[in-house]
Amino acid sequence: MAHTVQCIKLGHQAEGLEKPPFKGEFGQRIYDNVSAQAWREWLEHSKMLINEYRLDLTSESGQKLWMNECEKFFFGEGSSAPAEFRPEG
């Protein structure tokens, strides 16, 4: 049976993730409150952040910024694009 959550991002019941995306308390919080659809939306948004901020996710500072934006995306005021971001198309 699929794991369902009351998705904090979408505002309704939806299929949850198969497992926590990270170890620890934050990963469990996402597992308990974020749907698989909202997680896919975060991954797309985070690609833009990685490219625009030129994040090196192998560095501690890059990981910290990425995780802070993830927390804001789901549990805070939302994560937004840098001011200079211009989508293609």
C-alpha angles and dihedrals in degrees: 000000000000120000110244128195139185093248113227092203101043097034097227143075112285142155111288132216120286091237139351110290092222137022118258138031097317092052090050091048090055091046091052097045112024128076124223089247093054090047090055088050089052092051091053091047091047091055088061091048092049091050098041096044091036088229120195102209091192089067124080092233092051092049092047093052091046092050092046090052090047091053091048091047093057108021107019140043093310132264116268137191120264112270092251094052114123116182116226120248 
